[in-house]
Amino acid sequence: MHPDFWHQRWADNQIGFHQDAPTPLMLKHWPSLGLAAGTRVFVPLAGKTLDMAWLAAQGHRVLGVELSRIAVDAFFEGNGVTPEVTASKYGTHYRAGDIELICGDAFGLDEAALARCDAVFDRAALIALPEDLRQRYARELYARLPSHCRGLLITLEYPQHEKAGPPFSVVENEVRALYARDWTIETLERRDILETQPKFVEEGVTELHTSVYRLERKR
Ligand SMILES: C[S@@+](CC[C@H](N)C(=O)[O-])C[C@H]1O[C@@H](n2cnc3c(N)ncnc32)[C@H](O)[C@@H]1O
């Protein structure tokens, strides 16, 4: 999607993807990663997700990246903190406590920006991107994460012809095609969620699953 698409979504407050609580499947599966407190966690395409606050509350340092200044401001306001603001070639950095959120383009982050991100959490990031950008996201952006980085990826699967994305349907075969070269992939859970998503039903979607994958960088 063009950045303007997302800027407009935030300007119009069309942010149906935002959740008022941390992602339940993260709460369930994050502990299985066995990460030490202090591990730096990369949260790409972060929006204003409360997942960042939860990860920081677990003792992690968090690096998020998000295009929309509206989202970044709302995240810190919503958490009742005033961030320090600095600029770099990656964008505008907002820091408060253990959370750093870069307002900028995720694809502009290089290995130096992602240094020491030994973990990654993706909810509604890969599936927010059309197919060509999914390739760049998995093969280029994730390739800049350090070796032995591990994390969770949460996807949606539905018959793509029944609805236009985003969110896009990303089936297990695609996840494997995107990541298997550089990451070991373990499917932790696949769950039918159609009944809990009336908006998808209204749009004519007849099947909807969410999957959780554990990814670990091979080298
Ligand atoms: C579907 S939302 C998900 C947000 C968050 N992960 C969540 O679970 O609420 C996708 C977000 O990615 C942001 N985004 C899209 N493309 C981006 C890019 N290239 N770099 C940084 N952020 C981007 C959008 O502004 C939007 O807030």
PDBQT file of the ligand as one rigid body, heavy atoms in Angstrom, charges set to zero:
ROOT
HETATM    1  C1  LIG A 301      -2.926  -3.054  10.218  1.00  0.00    +0.000 C 
HETATM    2  S1  LIG A 301      -2.033  -1.870  11.088  1.00  0.00    +0.000 S 
HETATM    3  C2  LIG A 301      -1.423  -2.850  12.443  1.00  0.00    +0.000 C 
HETATM    4  C3  LIG A 301      -0.855  -2.041  13.575  1.00  0.00    +0.000 C 
HETATM    5  C4  LIG A 301      -0.407  -2.888  14.773  1.00  0.00    +0.000 C 
HETATM    6  N1  LIG A 301       0.556  -3.916  14.410  1.00  0.00    +0.000 N 
HETATM    7  C5  LIG A 301      -1.580  -3.495  15.487  1.00  0.00    +0.000 C 
HETATM    8  O1  LIG A 301      -1.589  -4.708  15.687  1.00  0.00    +0.000 OA
HETATM    9  O2  LIG A 301      -2.480  -2.726  15.875  1.00  0.00    +0.000 OA
HETATM   10  C6  LIG A 301      -0.618  -1.623  10.067  1.00  0.00    +0.000 C 
HETATM   11  C7  LIG A 301       0.178  -0.392  10.454  1.00  0.00    +0.000 C 
HETATM   12  O3  LIG A 301       1.373  -0.341   9.687  1.00  0.00    +0.000 OA
HETATM   13  C8  LIG A 301       1.655   1.006   9.378  1.00  0.00    +0.000 C 
HETATM   14  N2  LIG A 301       2.538   0.940   8.204  1.00  0.00    +0.000 N 
HETATM   15  C9  LIG A 301       2.183   0.559   6.946  1.00  0.00    +0.000 A 
HETATM   16  N3  LIG A 301       3.268   0.566   6.149  1.00  0.00    +0.000 NA
HETATM   17  C10 LIG A 301       4.322   0.928   6.913  1.00  0.00    +0.000 A 
HETATM   18  C11 LIG A 301       5.709   1.109   6.665  1.00  0.00    +0.000 A 
HETATM   19  N4  LIG A 301       6.243   0.905   5.449  1.00  0.00    +0.000 N 
HETATM   20  N5  LIG A 301       6.509   1.476   7.696  1.00  0.00    +0.000 NA
HETATM   21  C12 LIG A 301       6.002   1.694   8.933  1.00  0.00    +0.000 A 
HETATM   22  N6  LIG A 301       4.683   1.547   9.228  1.00  0.00    +0.000 NA
HETATM   23  C13 LIG A 301       3.859   1.167   8.234  1.00  0.00    +0.000 A 
HETATM   24  C14 LIG A 301       0.299   1.637   9.160  1.00  0.00    +0.000 C 
HETATM   25  O4  LIG A 301       0.307   3.033   9.348  1.00  0.00    +0.000 OA
HETATM   26  C15 LIG A 301      -0.547   0.922  10.224  1.00  0.00    +0.000 C 
HETATM   27  O5  LIG A 301      -0.573   1.640  11.424  1.00  0.00    +0.000 OA
ENDROOT
TORSDOF 0
